[in-house]
Amino acid sequence: MPTVLVLSSLVAANRVGGCAQAAALERMDVDTVFIPTVLFGRHPGLGAPGGAATPQEILEGVIAGVEASGALAGVDAMIVGYFATAKQVRVGARLIDQVRATRPSARIVVDPIMGDEGTGLYVREEVAEAIARDLVPRADLIAPNAWELARLSDRPVDDAVSALAAAKSLGRAALVSSIPLGGDIGVLLTSPEGDFLAHHRRQDAAPKGTGDLLTAAFVGHWLKGRSDRDALAAAVAEVAVLVTGGHADVSMGAL
């Protein structure tokens, strides 16, 4: 059974962040090691979340315990997500380096969680800067939404063509969500296997956490041996069903 190390948020009342990713991966028969960077009661976008960031000494202590257990030697992929402070980002960078040293074949996936369209930046500026500086260059795959990709690349992202150009400028494989495509919403994958676009009809309202689920589902299918294109198609279909509450038609194409 493949194993994924998840370093991200724990939100008790909402299926978002790292706990949602761990649950999704477990349903795919993928084992997880989950280290929470924050302990929140609810999604911050719904109001005061309750809880707080995991204290630095506790976060580092948990990581030390995971390392001492020998679990890093069995990690097949690592998903790095939400951070509350720049110090936590640096801890995340060190953990990536530990995983690479212990398990060179592990795939490092960085979800640069920092903001979204209509909301703007919702982490501190120093956190966003640390993510761009310390995490993105360490990634095998980055998983930003369109707004985050525009910030990281300093390029406009308003359709599939501009998203592709922005992703290519970062020099990393990318899984880019929330790309506006008229009445559809798109997900772009750039990878050594090619550049692919999946899309489905846009919904007036979507539950929070769809980006987290997309990343986890893609990684799960990746580790199960699916091609990049097939992993994208399967992951987007799963998210589309969640968003629509039923069947959703997903269209696929190469760019």
Helices and strands as residue ranges (DSSP letters): E 3-11, H 17-27, E 31-40, G 44-46, E 51-53, H 56-68, G 71-74, E 77-80, H 86-102, E 107-110, E 115-116, E 120-121, H 125-130, I 131-135, G 136-138, E 141-142, H 146-153, H 160-169, E 173-181, E 184-191, E 194-201, H 210-223, H 228-244, E 251-254
